[in-house]
Amino acid sequence: MIRYTLRCEQGHQFESWFQSSSAYESQERRHLINCPSCGSDKVERAIMAPRVVSKKGREPAQPAPAMPVETTPSESTSLMMAQERELRSKLKELRDHIVKNADNVGDRFPNEARKMHYGDIEHRPIYGEASPEEARALIDEGVEVSPLPTLPEDRN
């Protein structure tokens, strides 16, 4: 993972994480990166100070002074927290809708989905459990499946 400080055409500065520099470049080319302040997709990497770790004691060395930014850390942190809360809320809403409107078939999910796909049983909304291998096999067969998002509170 790599963290970039980004700046939009309006001068808003923000941070975002990417799997690699090529992942960032791919998303930038497809205009998938948007400024959280104004929504602009004209975004570029800002100059960043590298974080260097010294050998003795594995203490981080003092980074070079960073460029001044338009927002304070607490503003950008609160913005990210608000976006995260909104995303979690929407994911919870999606899960609640599926649980309310579909049948939980548990570990029979791969078999039930396959039977519906091949017309052996009537189509109906279902959800359940499948291993990664079972899910891949269903997808390879052309069965339309999607993972149900798991939220941190689901694991507690």
N, C-alpha and C positions, 0 to 999 in steps of 0.2 A: 504494500500500500504506500502511496505517496500523497503528501498534502501539498496543495498549491494555494498560494495567495493569488486571487484573481481580481481583475478590475474590468468594469464595463465601460462602454463608451461615455457614460455620464460621469465617470470618475468614482463610482461606488466601489469599495474594496471589500472582498469577502474571501473566506477560505472554503475549500472543498477537498474531499479525499477521492483518489482514483486508484484503481488496481495497478496501473502502470502509466508511464508517460505516453505510451502508444494508445492506451484506453482514453486518456484525456484528449489526445489529438483526434482520435476517431469521433468522440462525442462533440468536440469543437467543430469539426468539419460538417457534422450533421445538424449543427445548431441545437444541440440538446442541453447545453449549459446555459442557464438563465440567471441573471442577477436577481437575488432575493428582494432587493429594494425597489427596482423599477421594472423588472421582467425582461430587460433587454437581452438578446441572444448574441450581441456583439461583445464578446468577452475575450480577454487575453490574460496571459500569465503576468503577474506583477513581479518586480524584482524581490527576491526573498533572501533573507540571511540564513545561511546553512547552520544547522545544529551539529556541532563537532563534539565528539566524545573523546576526552583525553585518555591515555593508557593507564595512568596511575589512578587507582581507585574507581575507574569508570565514571568519574564525575564529568558532567558536561562542561566543556570549556565555554567561556563567555561568548555568546554569538555577537556578530557585528551588529551595530545599531540598525534597526529596521526602518524602512521609510515610514513617514507619518501616514496614518490612515484616517479616513473620514469618520468612521464609527469607532466608538470605544469598545474594548473587549466585552464589557457587560451588555452593550447594545447588541453586538453580533451574537453573543451567547444567548441572550433572551430571545432574539429572532430565531435562532436555530432551535431553541427549546420550544418556542411557539409552533414552529413548523413540525417538529417531531410530535408534539401533542396532537396537532391536527391530523397528521398521518396516522398515528395510533388510533385516533378516534374513528377515522374513515375505515381503517382495517377492522376495527372492532364492529363497526356498523355492517361491514360486508360479511364478517363471520356470523353475526347475529342473524342477518337475513338468510344466509344459507342454512344455518341450523334450524331456523323457524320454517323454512319452505322446502326442505329436502329431507329425504329419509337417510338416517345413519345406518349404513349396512356393515359398519365395522370392518373386520378383516376380510369380509367377503367382497370388498369393493372391486378388486381386479376382476373377479369372476362375473359380478353383476354388470360392471361396465362393458365387459367383453360380450356378454349375452345381449345387452341392449344394442351394441354396435352391430352385431351380426343378425339382429332381428329376431332373436330367440325369445325375447320378452319385450313388453311394451316399454317405450322410453319414459323415464320419469326422472326428476332431479334427485340425485343421490350424493352422499359423501361418505367417506370412510377412511380406512388405513391401507397403505400400500408401501412396500419397501421401495427404495430407489430403483432396484433392479426390476421390480414388478411395474413400476411407473414407466421406466424406459421401454419395457417390452410392450406395454399398452400403446405408447406413443409410436413405436416402430410399426405396430399393426394399424396405425391410423385412428386409434380410439382417442377422442378429444378428452383430455384430462388436464386439470390445473391444480397446482398445490394450493391448499387452504392456508393462508398466512397464520403463522403462530406468533402470538404476542408474548412478551416476557411474563405477564401475569398469568398466562395459560400454563406456564411451567411450574408455578408455585402451588 
